[in-house]
Amino acid sequence: MSLRDKVDIAKAALSKKGIGHAEIGIVLGTGLGGLIEEIEISEIVEYSSIPGFVNPTIETHSGKLIFGKLSGKDIVAMNGRFHYYEGYSMKEITFPIFVLKEMGVQSLFVSNAAGNLNPAWNKGDLMMVSDHINLLPDNPLRGKNNEGFGPRWPDMYETYSKKLNGQISTAALQLGVTLRQGVYAAVQGPNLETAAEYKMLRVMGADAVGMSTV
């Protein structure tokens, strides 16, 4: 079955539940599930009821799509994500994002806990990703391309929206929140890095390292 067919089936399953459109997508990372309390929830859907979705194996990731409004915007939040180290393929891991796109999501906010590599920063600092280094061993776009989802060779030079990053920086400044900007290195895990690997990543230009985003 093609990716197009799988996405259409998942979208149809959500439509049968009366769920149609979402403007903004949010992937809630480790420790950030508290944002759910700020959402005016209209519907909660278990991943297990959506064709094509796999289930998280991490205890703190509940495996639910949460639909509602946040600051007046129609949003859908993924409460629970999948990781390569859990044994899933990159196609399985990224499948929900294709579904969210078909539901109208134009902006995607992805969060996660990560390891700090920048000696000038402190434990617990917030970092906004300005670019990334992808060291994951597979690519979800490998294989036959579907032009309906994007070009064969997507340009990754400016992956993260400068406009959105600028708005987030302005909001952080207004709220008095210290917000770092840096490069995120994505690794497969589940083991943490060796001292030599930390040094290598820093030399490569990474400010943080993790097993989730990208």
Stockholm file with secondary structure:
# STOCKHOLM 1.0

chainA/1-214         MSLRDKVDIAKAALSKKGIGHAEIGIVLGTGLGGLIEEIEISEIVEYSSIPGFVNPTIETHSGKLIFGKLSGKDIVAMNGRFHYYEGYSMKEITFPIFVLKEMGVQSLFVSNAAGNLNPAWNKGDLMMVSDHINLLPDNPLRGKNNEGFGPRWPDMYETYSKKLNGQISTAALQLGVTLRQGVYAAVQGPNLETAAEYKMLRVMGADAVGMSTV
#=GR chainA/1-214 SS CCHHHHHHHHHHHHHHTTCCCCSEEEEECTTCGGGGGGSEEEEEEEGGGSTTCCCCCSTTCCCEEEEEEETTEEEEEEESCCCGGGTCCHHHHHHHHHHHHHTTCCEEEECCCCEECCTTSCTTCEEEEEEEEECCSCCTTCSSCCTTTCCSSCCCTTCSCHHHHHHHHHHHHHHTCCEEEEEEEECCCSSCCCHHHHHHHHHHTCSEEESSCC
#=GC SS_cons         CCHHHHHHHHHHHHHHTTCCCCSEEEEECTTCGGGGGGSEEEEEEEGGGSTTCCCCCSTTCCCEEEEEEETTEEEEEEESCCCGGGTCCHHHHHHHHHHHHHTTCCEEEECCCCEECCTTSCTTCEEEEEEEEECCSCCTTCSSCCTTTCCSSCCCTTCSCHHHHHHHHHHHHHHTCCEEEEEEEECCCSSCCCHHHHHHHHHHTCSEEESSCC
//
